[in-house]
Amino acid sequence: MDNIRHSVDGTRLIVFPEGHIDSANAQDFEETINELRSRGSYDEIELNCGQLQYISSAGLRVLLSSQKKMKNAMKLTKKNSKEIN
């Protein structure tokens, strides 16, 4: 993962990962997501994948784990913020 930016919109945390999420950095990504979640009381996490070029199975595990912790209140979007189907 080259960089991870975030913003807050009310009770929604929006995360903007850039580059790659793979086995080499998936744990760092998970720790960053958990740290951001612990800073506030969020009803939803939006992961904007517009600048994400690659995600491995290790990265997907982090997404599924985070979604479970948020009780399915996590969604993936792309650059134009339309939900990925």
Secondary structure, 3 states (H helix, E strand, C coil): CCEEEEEEECCEEEEEEEEEECCCCHHHHHHHHHHHHHCCCCCEEEEECCCEEEECHHHHHHHHHHHHHCCCCEEEECCCCCECC
